[in-house]
Amino acid sequence: MKRNLLTQIKNEWRDNLWLVIELAIVAVAIWALSFTLYDTLRPKFDDKGYDIDNVYKITLKSLGKDSPEYVDMGDRTETANLDDGKTLMARIRKSPYVEIAAFSSNALPYQFSYAGNQLDVQDKGDSVFYMGNLRMASPEIAGVLRIRSTQNLSLKDLEEILRRGDLLVSTAPDYSYGGVKDLKDLVGGRVMPYDTLHTRRIGGVVKSIKRNEYEQKTGTIIFPIDESDYRRLAYCSEIAVRVKPGTGKKFEEEFYSDKSMRQLRNRYLTDLSRMEDVRAANQHYSDSMVRLWSAGIVFLLVIIFLGLLGTFWFRIRQRSGEIALRKTCGATSADIFRRIIGEGMILLSIALIPALIAGAAIYRFIIIEKGFPFDEYKYVIALSFLIMAVIMAAMIVAGTVFPARKAMKTEPAIALKEE
């Protein structure tokens, strides 16, 4: 039976050649769609390097000189404002509902800030450096976000690293240059940020803090701020607060009812926001775009399926006489189904060979051109190829079952007469 099927495919090679070419082109297209969709959705399900449950963001601002409540303190105004900000922070920390709080400048996730920095690794030559999204915060940020270490370090260990003035970087090999394969190898080494002449030590490696859940692995540099360093403290326009579980509503009520917690002379706190709400607002646009993209892919798949359905419908319609003859000779419906579907699977297997070669060449060019890490993307490419093969097989089965059932319902005598 199989030998007869292969012989038939070989004898009809001219018609089958065009079908194989069509299947190969469709396979590459579906492979690209599968890869794009999977690669887009994959980061959303990555293990996050932080925890925003029970975390609030508060904006720290200063009154302008045109405000009726503005207090002019002469030359001390700027320093006094920073001192007042520290006093407001102390009041926040004294709240019975607050677990821990930290000054922050772009340290929280789900914020579209593109402030970055380059860390030149000392004693390694100019070609060895690490790039990342710069996140400045007081050491308590480790406890506020419950930042996760890749070295099994505790939150207290991470906080102590920041108190020493050392940096925390994220595990993102594609953001390091000069042959650095494992960032753990840089721990303990000294680096020089590009905007300073002072060196810092890398104290540990943590998981990335993302600006968006669809963002691929990105470099992260957590730069510690000493609250006594007024120059750097001036950069902090946020306070990140982790409240005790179940006390969020009470903290909000206390914050809005107690003005002394919110304002001191020219400094005031505003825009108290749950990080879950910040996340939802941040993700809304991205989720909408992904849904739109997914709907477009489904639409294209339906168009492709209808095209394959038409192709196989026409082929099977041409073979109605052959199907009738086989039924007359004693073939069962199951035998005919197996033969038709088997032919489609064989042609698909043949078509996947040129599709694999063409797709591999395209992806190799993209990976080299964009500088993507091949060790990571090879699994994505392989999985998307498998997804494509399953989708194609399902389409062929669905595209052959309907016309085959219709053909088998035709009486053999009528089919042979039409033939």
NUMARTI-26769 format. One record per residue (C-alpha): residue number from 1; residue in three letters; x, y, z. Coordinates in nm, 3 decimals. Example, Ala and Ser with C-alpha at 12.3 -4.5 7.8 and 13.67 -1.06 7.14 Angstrom:
BEGIN
- 1 | ala | 1.230 | -0.450 | 0.780
- 2 | ser | 1.367 | -0.106 | 0.714
This chain:
BEGIN
- 1 | met | 0.000 | 0.000 | 0.000
- 2 | lys | 0.276 | 0.245 | 0.101
- 3 | arg | 0.484 | 0.138 | -0.197
- 4 | asn | 0.188 | 0.198 | -0.431
- 5 | leu | 0.133 | 0.541 | -0.275
- 6 | leu | 0.497 | 0.640 | -0.321
- 7 | thr | 0.484 | 0.514 | -0.678
- 8 | gln | 0.174 | 0.721 | -0.745
- 9 | ile | 0.339 | 1.032 | -0.597
- 10 | lys | 0.643 | 0.969 | -0.816
- 11 | asn | 0.434 | 0.920 | -1.130
- 12 | glu | 0.246 | 1.246 | -1.065
- 13 | trp | 0.564 | 1.439 | -0.988
- 14 | arg | 0.480 | 1.737 | -1.212
- 15 | asp | 0.159 | 1.819 | -1.027
- 16 | asn | 0.315 | 1.731 | -0.693
- 17 | leu | 0.618 | 1.953 | -0.758
- 18 | trp | 0.403 | 2.266 | -0.768
- 19 | leu | 0.217 | 2.156 | -0.458
- 20 | val | 0.547 | 2.096 | -0.275
- 21 | ile | 0.667 | 2.445 | -0.374
- 22 | glu | 0.340 | 2.593 | -0.251
- 23 | leu | 0.365 | 2.403 | 0.078
- 24 | ala | 0.729 | 2.510 | 0.123
- 25 | ile | 0.644 | 2.879 | 0.076
- 26 | val | 0.347 | 2.850 | 0.312
- 27 | ala | 0.566 | 2.667 | 0.565
- 28 | val | 0.826 | 2.946 | 0.568
- 29 | ala | 0.550 | 3.206 | 0.610
- 30 | ile | 0.385 | 3.021 | 0.899
- 31 | trp | 0.728 | 2.956 | 1.053
- 32 | ala | 0.800 | 3.330 | 1.050
- 33 | leu | 0.458 | 3.408 | 1.199
- 34 | ser | 0.500 | 3.142 | 1.469
- 35 | phe | 0.849 | 3.264 | 1.555
- 36 | thr | 0.741 | 3.627 | 1.577
- 37 | leu | 0.435 | 3.556 | 1.790
- 38 | tyr | 0.614 | 3.314 | 2.021
- 39 | asp | 0.915 | 3.543 | 2.061
- 40 | thr | 0.680 | 3.833 | 2.140
- 41 | leu | 0.482 | 3.643 | 2.403
- 42 | arg | 0.773 | 3.453 | 2.558
- 43 | pro | 0.908 | 3.736 | 2.781
- 44 | lys | 0.564 | 3.784 | 2.938
- 45 | phe | 0.591 | 3.441 | 3.097
- 46 | asp | 0.953 | 3.474 | 3.211
- 47 | asp | 1.023 | 3.451 | 3.582
- 48 | lys | 1.025 | 3.810 | 3.704
- 49 | gly | 1.314 | 3.940 | 3.909
- 50 | tyr | 1.091 | 4.143 | 4.140
- 51 | asp | 0.760 | 4.138 | 4.328
- 52 | ile | 0.525 | 4.438 | 4.312
- 53 | asp | 0.251 | 4.302 | 4.538
- 54 | asn | 0.179 | 4.553 | 4.818
- 55 | val | 0.414 | 4.809 | 4.658
- 56 | tyr | 0.321 | 5.175 | 4.606
- 57 | lys | 0.486 | 5.453 | 4.409
- 58 | ile | 0.474 | 5.810 | 4.542
- 59 | thr | 0.595 | 6.109 | 4.343
- 60 | leu | 0.818 | 6.356 | 4.529
- 61 | lys | 0.792 | 6.717 | 4.410
- 62 | ser | 0.880 | 7.073 | 4.510
- 63 | leu | 0.657 | 7.381 | 4.512
- 64 | gly | 0.737 | 7.648 | 4.257
- 65 | lys | 0.813 | 8.005 | 4.355
- 66 | asp | 0.476 | 8.113 | 4.219
- 67 | ser | 0.292 | 7.894 | 4.471
- 68 | pro | 0.127 | 8.084 | 4.760
- 69 | glu | 0.262 | 7.818 | 4.998
- 70 | tyr | 0.622 | 7.858 | 4.878
- 71 | val | 0.874 | 7.922 | 5.156
- 72 | asp | 1.183 | 8.119 | 5.053
- 73 | met | 1.486 | 8.009 | 5.252
- 74 | gly | 1.744 | 8.197 | 5.051
- 75 | asp | 2.063 | 8.012 | 4.961
- 76 | arg | 1.955 | 7.715 | 5.174
- 77 | thr | 1.638 | 7.650 | 4.974
- 78 | glu | 1.777 | 7.361 | 4.765
- 79 | thr | 1.949 | 7.192 | 5.060
- 80 | ala | 1.648 | 7.251 | 5.283
- 81 | asn | 1.421 | 7.094 | 5.020
- 82 | leu | 1.635 | 6.779 | 5.020
- 83 | asp | 1.631 | 6.771 | 5.401
- 84 | asp | 1.254 | 6.811 | 5.399
- 85 | gly | 1.226 | 6.525 | 5.151
- 86 | lys | 1.424 | 6.307 | 5.392
- 87 | thr | 1.194 | 6.413 | 5.675
- 88 | leu | 0.888 | 6.316 | 5.471
- 89 | met | 1.053 | 5.981 | 5.401
- 90 | ala | 1.110 | 5.933 | 5.776
- 91 | arg | 0.740 | 5.998 | 5.839
- 92 | ile | 0.644 | 5.744 | 5.573
- 93 | arg | 0.874 | 5.486 | 5.730
- 94 | lys | 0.719 | 5.545 | 6.074
- 95 | ser | 0.373 | 5.451 | 5.949
- 96 | pro | 0.249 | 5.133 | 6.121
- 97 | tyr | 0.143 | 5.002 | 5.780
- 98 | val | 0.479 | 5.045 | 5.605
- 99 | glu | 0.723 | 4.756 | 5.587
- 100 | ile | 1.006 | 4.931 | 5.403
- 101 | ala | 1.055 | 5.237 | 5.179
- 102 | ala | 1.326 | 5.364 | 4.946
- 103 | phe | 1.415 | 5.672 | 4.743
- 104 | ser | 1.403 | 5.593 | 4.372
- 105 | ser | 1.497 | 5.733 | 4.035
- 106 | asn | 1.382 | 5.504 | 3.755
- 107 | ala | 1.428 | 5.203 | 3.984
- 108 | leu | 1.071 | 5.076 | 3.962
- 109 | pro | 0.952 | 4.848 | 3.680
- 110 | tyr | 0.688 | 4.940 | 3.421
- 111 | gln | 0.827 | 5.285 | 3.351
- 112 | phe | 0.943 | 5.380 | 3.002
- 113 | ser | 1.272 | 5.543 | 3.091
- 114 | tyr | 1.568 | 5.496 | 2.861
- 115 | ala | 1.833 | 5.636 | 3.093
- 116 | gly | 2.130 | 5.404 | 3.062
- 117 | asn | 2.494 | 5.373 | 3.144
- 118 | gln | 2.801 | 5.191 | 3.025
- 119 | leu | 3.030 | 5.017 | 3.271
- 120 | asp | 3.386 | 4.982 | 3.145
- 121 | val | 3.547 | 4.681 | 3.310
- 122 | gln | 3.885 | 4.780 | 3.451
- 123 | asp | 4.202 | 4.583 | 3.368
- 124 | lys | 4.021 | 4.410 | 3.081
- 125 | gly | 4.086 | 4.654 | 2.801
- 126 | asp | 3.857 | 4.911 | 2.640
- 127 | ser | 3.658 | 4.646 | 2.453
- 128 | val | 3.510 | 4.485 | 2.766
- 129 | phe | 3.208 | 4.669 | 2.899
- 130 | tyr | 2.848 | 4.621 | 3.010
- 131 | met | 2.548 | 4.833 | 2.915
- 132 | gly | 2.222 | 4.857 | 3.103
- 133 | asn | 1.920 | 5.058 | 3.206
- 134 | leu | 2.033 | 5.280 | 3.495
- 135 | arg | 1.821 | 5.247 | 3.810
- 136 | met | 1.923 | 5.469 | 4.100
- 137 | ala | 1.780 | 5.406 | 4.447
- 138 | ser | 1.862 | 5.392 | 4.815
- 139 | pro | 1.968 | 5.045 | 4.937
- 140 | glu | 1.620 | 4.964 | 5.071
- 141 | ile | 1.504 | 4.914 | 4.711
- 142 | ala | 1.619 | 4.552 | 4.736
- 143 | gly | 1.359 | 4.489 | 5.006
- 144 | val | 1.087 | 4.703 | 4.849
- 145 | leu | 1.095 | 4.514 | 4.518
- 146 | arg | 1.224 | 4.191 | 4.669
- 147 | ile | 1.485 | 4.179 | 4.399
- 148 | arg | 1.591 | 3.825 | 4.314
- 149 | ser | 1.955 | 3.731 | 4.309
- 150 | thr | 2.099 | 3.475 | 4.069
- 151 | gln | 2.359 | 3.384 | 4.333
- 152 | asn | 2.114 | 3.281 | 4.605
- 153 | leu | 2.187 | 3.598 | 4.802
- 154 | ser | 1.926 | 3.713 | 5.053
- 155 | leu | 1.756 | 4.053 | 5.046
- 156 | lys | 1.973 | 4.160 | 5.340
- 157 | asp | 2.283 | 4.059 | 5.143
- 158 | leu | 2.169 | 4.264 | 4.842
- 159 | glu | 2.089 | 4.563 | 5.062
- 160 | glu | 2.430 | 4.539 | 5.228
- 161 | ile | 2.598 | 4.530 | 4.885
- 162 | leu | 2.422 | 4.855 | 4.794
- 163 | arg | 2.507 | 5.014 | 5.130
- 164 | arg | 2.874 | 4.949 | 5.056
- 165 | gly | 2.831 | 5.151 | 4.738
- 166 | asp | 2.867 | 4.849 | 4.508
- 167 | leu | 2.654 | 4.796 | 4.199
- 168 | leu | 2.404 | 4.525 | 4.114
- 169 | val | 2.377 | 4.421 | 3.749
- 170 | ser | 2.127 | 4.193 | 3.578
- 171 | thr | 2.200 | 3.866 | 3.405
- 172 | ala | 2.180 | 3.975 | 3.041
- 173 | pro | 2.480 | 3.838 | 2.846
- 174 | asp | 2.360 | 4.005 | 2.525
- 175 | tyr | 2.418 | 4.343 | 2.694
- 176 | ser | 2.781 | 4.268 | 2.777
- 177 | tyr | 3.060 | 4.305 | 2.526
- 178 | gly | 3.415 | 4.187 | 2.489
- 179 | gly | 3.366 | 3.815 | 2.544
- 180 | val | 3.190 | 3.825 | 2.883
- 181 | lys | 2.979 | 3.508 | 2.885
- 182 | asp | 2.881 | 3.494 | 3.252
- 183 | leu | 2.836 | 3.817 | 3.447
- 184 | lys | 2.912 | 3.630 | 3.768
- 185 | asp | 3.273 | 3.636 | 3.649
- 186 | leu | 3.269 | 4.016 | 3.692
- 187 | val | 3.150 | 4.009 | 4.054
- 188 | gly | 3.414 | 4.169 | 4.271
- 189 | gly | 3.572 | 4.346 | 3.975
- 190 | arg | 3.586 | 4.720 | 3.939
- 191 | val | 3.408 | 4.913 | 3.666
- 192 | met | 3.398 | 5.275 | 3.564
- 193 | pro | 3.065 | 5.432 | 3.462
- 194 | tyr | 3.109 | 5.639 | 3.147
- 195 | asp | 2.997 | 5.965 | 3.314
- 196 | thr | 3.243 | 5.961 | 3.603
- 197 | leu | 3.611 | 5.914 | 3.680
- 198 | his | 3.539 | 5.710 | 3.992
- 199 | thr | 3.532 | 5.332 | 3.982
- 200 | arg | 3.269 | 5.112 | 4.142
- 201 | arg | 3.267 | 4.747 | 4.230
- 202 | ile | 3.014 | 4.497 | 4.094
- 203 | gly | 2.869 | 4.341 | 4.407
- 204 | gly | 2.624 | 4.090 | 4.264
- 205 | val | 2.408 | 3.971 | 3.976
- 206 | val | 2.027 | 3.990 | 3.988
- 207 | lys | 1.742 | 3.925 | 3.750
- 208 | ser | 1.633 | 4.203 | 3.516
- 209 | ile | 1.385 | 4.474 | 3.611
- 210 | lys | 1.176 | 4.530 | 3.300
- 211 | arg | 1.008 | 4.840 | 3.165
- 212 | asn | 0.739 | 4.623 | 3.010
- 213 | glu | 0.649 | 4.255 | 3.036
- 214 | tyr | 0.701 | 4.206 | 2.663
- 215 | glu | 1.052 | 4.348 | 2.683
- 216 | gln | 1.327 | 4.099 | 2.609
- 217 | lys | 1.602 | 4.045 | 2.864
- 218 | thr | 1.760 | 4.382 | 2.919
- 219 | gly | 2.061 | 4.502 | 3.107
- 220 | thr | 1.996 | 4.653 | 3.449
- 221 | ile | 2.235 | 4.858 | 3.661
- 222 | ile | 2.116 | 4.930 | 4.015
- 223 | phe | 2.317 | 5.229 | 4.132
- 224 | pro | 2.302 | 5.288 | 4.510
- 225 | ile | 2.224 | 5.633 | 4.649
- 226 | asp | 2.346 | 5.735 | 4.991
- 227 | glu | 2.085 | 5.962 | 5.150
- 228 | ser | 2.367 | 6.182 | 5.278
- 229 | asp | 2.486 | 6.239 | 4.919
- 230 | tyr | 2.270 | 6.539 | 4.831
- 231 | arg | 2.401 | 6.560 | 4.475
- 232 | arg | 2.264 | 6.216 | 4.386
- 233 | leu | 1.964 | 6.239 | 4.618
- 234 | ala | 1.847 | 6.533 | 4.407
- 235 | tyr | 1.789 | 6.287 | 4.119
- 236 | cys | 1.527 | 6.096 | 4.318
- 237 | ser | 1.174 | 6.203 | 4.232
- 238 | glu | 0.998 | 5.894 | 4.365
- 239 | ile | 0.949 | 5.705 | 4.688
- 240 | ala | 0.888 | 5.331 | 4.660
- 241 | val | 0.692 | 5.186 | 4.951
- 242 | arg | 0.613 | 4.827 | 5.045
- 243 | val | 0.325 | 4.804 | 5.290
- 244 | lys | 0.247 | 4.513 | 5.516
- 245 | pro | 0.012 | 4.255 | 5.360
- 246 | gly | -0.353 | 4.352 | 5.389
- 247 | thr | -0.286 | 4.712 | 5.499
- 248 | gly | -0.291 | 4.888 | 5.161
- 249 | lys | -0.628 | 5.059 | 5.209
- 250 | lys | -0.537 | 5.175 | 5.560
- 251 | phe | -0.209 | 5.319 | 5.433
- 252 | glu | -0.393 | 5.508 | 5.158
- 253 | glu | -0.641 | 5.650 | 5.412
- 254 | glu | -0.357 | 5.758 | 5.641
- 255 | phe | -0.163 | 5.915 | 5.355
- 256 | tyr | -0.454 | 6.127 | 5.231
- 257 | ser | -0.588 | 6.222 | 5.575
- 258 | asp | -0.255 | 6.329 | 5.730
- 259 | lys | -0.119 | 6.637 | 5.552
- 260 | ser | 0.200 | 6.632 | 5.760
- 261 | met | 0.285 | 6.302 | 5.591
- 262 | arg | 0.239 | 6.460 | 5.249
- 263 | gln | 0.392 | 6.807 | 5.278
- 264 | leu | 0.667 | 6.990 | 5.460
- 265 | arg | 0.730 | 7.349 | 5.352
- 266 | asn | 0.822 | 7.332 | 4.980
- 267 | arg | 0.840 | 6.954 | 4.950
- 268 | tyr | 0.530 | 6.746 | 4.900
- 269 | leu | 0.427 | 6.393 | 4.808
- 270 | thr | 0.161 | 6.323 | 4.546
- 271 | asp | 0.030 | 6.062 | 4.301
- 272 | leu | 0.010 | 5.767 | 4.538
- 273 | ser | -0.026 | 5.470 | 4.301
- 274 | arg | -0.039 | 5.095 | 4.346
- 275 | met | 0.226 | 4.932 | 4.132
- 276 | glu | -0.037 | 4.687 | 4.010
- 277 | asp | -0.226 | 4.986 | 3.866
- 278 | val | 0.095 | 5.123 | 3.715
- 279 | arg | 0.156 | 4.782 | 3.559
- 280 | ala | -0.198 | 4.764 | 3.418
- 281 | ala | -0.170 | 5.109 | 3.261
- 282 | asn | 0.173 | 5.025 | 3.121
- 283 | gln | 0.059 | 4.694 | 2.975
- 284 | his | -0.269 | 4.819 | 2.829
- 285 | tyr | -0.122 | 4.951 | 2.504
- 286 | ser | 0.117 | 4.657 | 2.462
- 287 | asp | -0.157 | 4.403 | 2.532
- 288 | ser | -0.381 | 4.573 | 2.277
- 289 | met | -0.107 | 4.564 | 2.013
- 290 | val | -0.034 | 4.197 | 2.085
- 291 | arg | -0.404 | 4.111 | 2.057
- 292 | leu | -0.422 | 4.301 | 1.728
- 293 | trp | -0.109 | 4.123 | 1.602
- 294 | ser | -0.248 | 3.785 | 1.711
- 295 | ala | -0.578 | 3.855 | 1.535
- 296 | gly | -0.385 | 3.943 | 1.220
- 297 | ile | -0.191 | 3.617 | 1.241
- 298 | val | -0.512 | 3.416 | 1.289
- 299 | phe | -0.663 | 3.593 | 0.987
- 300 | leu | -0.359 | 3.506 | 0.776
- 301 | leu | -0.373 | 3.145 | 0.894
- 302 | val | -0.740 | 3.127 | 0.792
- 303 | ile | -0.652 | 3.265 | 0.447
- 304 | ile | -0.371 | 3.011 | 0.414
- 305 | phe | -0.600 | 2.731 | 0.528
- 306 | leu | -0.864 | 2.828 | 0.273
- 307 | gly | -0.596 | 2.827 | 0.004
- 308 | leu | -0.480 | 2.478 | 0.101
- 309 | leu | -0.840 | 2.362 | 0.129
- 310 | gly | -0.907 | 2.479 | -0.227
- 311 | thr | -0.592 | 2.310 | -0.354
- 312 | phe | -0.667 | 1.973 | -0.197
- 313 | trp | -1.037 | 1.999 | -0.279
- 314 | phe | -0.947 | 2.040 | -0.646
- 315 | arg | -0.700 | 1.747 | -0.631
- 316 | ile | -0.949 | 1.515 | -0.462
- 317 | arg | -1.228 | 1.626 | -0.696
- 318 | gln | -1.009 | 1.524 | -0.987
- 319 | arg | -0.965 | 1.182 | -0.824
- 320 | ser | -1.331 | 1.111 | -0.763
- 321 | gly | -1.317 | 0.836 | -1.025
- 322 | glu | -1.012 | 0.679 | -0.857
- 323 | ile | -1.187 | 0.692 | -0.517
- 324 | ala | -1.498 | 0.532 | -0.664
- 325 | leu | -1.291 | 0.258 | -0.826
- 326 | arg | -1.115 | 0.182 | -0.497
- 327 | lys | -1.449 | 0.162 | -0.317
- 328 | thr | -1.576 | -0.074 | -0.587
- 329 | cys | -1.268 | -0.291 | -0.535
- 330 | gly | -1.346 | -0.321 | -0.163
- 331 | ala | -1.152 | -0.032 | -0.005
- 332 | thr | -1.313 | 0.104 | 0.309
- 333 | ser | -1.361 | 0.470 | 0.391
- 334 | ala | -1.080 | 0.441 | 0.648
- 335 | asp | -0.845 | 0.300 | 0.381
- 336 | ile | -0.918 | 0.592 | 0.149
- 337 | phe | -0.879 | 0.847 | 0.431
- 338 | arg | -0.544 | 0.700 | 0.528
- 339 | arg | -0.423 | 0.709 | 0.170
- 340 | ile | -0.529 | 1.067 | 0.106
- 341 | ile | -0.396 | 1.198 | 0.437
- 342 | gly | -0.080 | 0.989 | 0.400
- 343 | glu | -0.014 | 1.146 | 0.062
- 344 | gly | -0.055 | 1.492 | 0.213
- 345 | met | 0.183 | 1.410 | 0.500
- 346 | ile | 0.447 | 1.276 | 0.259
- 347 | leu | 0.426 | 1.587 | 0.042
- 348 | leu | 0.445 | 1.804 | 0.355
- 349 | ser | 0.754 | 1.616 | 0.475
- 350 | ile | 0.920 | 1.676 | 0.139
- 351 | ala | 0.822 | 2.045 | 0.145
- 352 | leu | 0.964 | 2.093 | 0.495
- 353 | ile | 1.316 | 2.016 | 0.369
- 354 | pro | 1.355 | 2.325 | 0.144
- 355 | ala | 1.152 | 2.526 | 0.398
- 356 | leu | 1.398 | 2.428 | 0.671
- 357 | ile | 1.697 | 2.523 | 0.455
- 358 | ala | 1.547 | 2.858 | 0.348
- 359 | gly | 1.421 | 2.943 | 0.697
- 360 | ala | 1.751 | 2.852 | 0.861
- 361 | ala | 1.940 | 3.076 | 0.619
- 362 | ile | 1.701 | 3.366 | 0.686
- 363 | tyr | 1.719 | 3.328 | 1.065
- 364 | arg | 2.096 | 3.294 | 1.055
- 365 | phe | 2.118 | 3.623 | 0.869
- 366 | ile | 1.879 | 3.794 | 1.113
- 367 | ile | 2.061 | 3.665 | 1.421
- 368 | ile | 2.402 | 3.771 | 1.289
- 369 | glu | 2.273 | 4.107 | 1.161
- 370 | lys | 2.091 | 4.195 | 1.485
- 371 | gly | 2.351 | 4.043 | 1.716
- 372 | phe | 2.102 | 3.816 | 1.893
- 373 | pro | 2.243 | 3.540 | 2.120
- 374 | phe | 2.219 | 3.224 | 1.907
- 375 | asp | 2.240 | 2.989 | 2.206
- 376 | glu | 1.913 | 3.133 | 2.335
- 377 | tyr | 1.731 | 3.181 | 2.005
- 378 | lys | 1.809 | 2.838 | 1.862
- 379 | tyr | 1.548 | 2.688 | 2.095
- 380 | val | 1.292 | 2.951 | 1.993
- 381 | ile | 1.360 | 2.879 | 1.625
- 382 | ala | 1.336 | 2.502 | 1.677
- 383 | leu | 1.012 | 2.530 | 1.875
- 384 | ser | 0.853 | 2.767 | 1.623
- 385 | phe | 0.950 | 2.520 | 1.345
- 386 | leu | 0.775 | 2.243 | 1.537
- 387 | ile | 0.468 | 2.464 | 1.587
- 388 | met | 0.466 | 2.540 | 1.215
- 389 | ala | 0.487 | 2.169 | 1.124
- 390 | val | 0.194 | 2.087 | 1.355
- 391 | ile | -0.016 | 2.373 | 1.213
- 392 | met | 0.062 | 2.266 | 0.856
- 393 | ala | -0.023 | 1.903 | 0.931
- 394 | ala | -0.352 | 2.006 | 1.092
- 395 | met | -0.435 | 2.224 | 0.792
- 396 | ile | -0.366 | 1.942 | 0.548
- 397 | val | -0.574 | 1.696 | 0.749
- 398 | ala | -0.862 | 1.943 | 0.771
- 399 | gly | -0.819 | 2.037 | 0.405
- 400 | thr | -0.842 | 1.676 | 0.289
- 401 | val | -1.107 | 1.538 | 0.523
- 402 | phe | -1.394 | 1.758 | 0.400
- 403 | pro | -1.351 | 1.706 | 0.025
- 404 | ala | -1.268 | 1.337 | 0.078
- 405 | arg | -1.590 | 1.281 | 0.273
- 406 | lys | -1.788 | 1.457 | 0.001
- 407 | ala | -1.620 | 1.248 | -0.268
- 408 | met | -1.690 | 0.923 | -0.083
- 409 | lys | -2.058 | 1.005 | -0.050
- 410 | thr | -2.086 | 1.003 | -0.428
- 411 | glu | -2.209 | 0.672 | -0.565
- 412 | pro | -1.927 | 0.483 | -0.744
- 413 | ala | -2.137 | 0.439 | -1.059
- 414 | ile | -2.210 | 0.812 | -1.081
- 415 | ala | -1.846 | 0.903 | -1.015
- 416 | leu | -1.720 | 0.659 | -1.279
- 417 | lys | -1.980 | 0.785 | -1.526
- 418 | glu | -1.865 | 1.147 | -1.473
- 419 | glu | -1.503 | 1.033 | -1.508
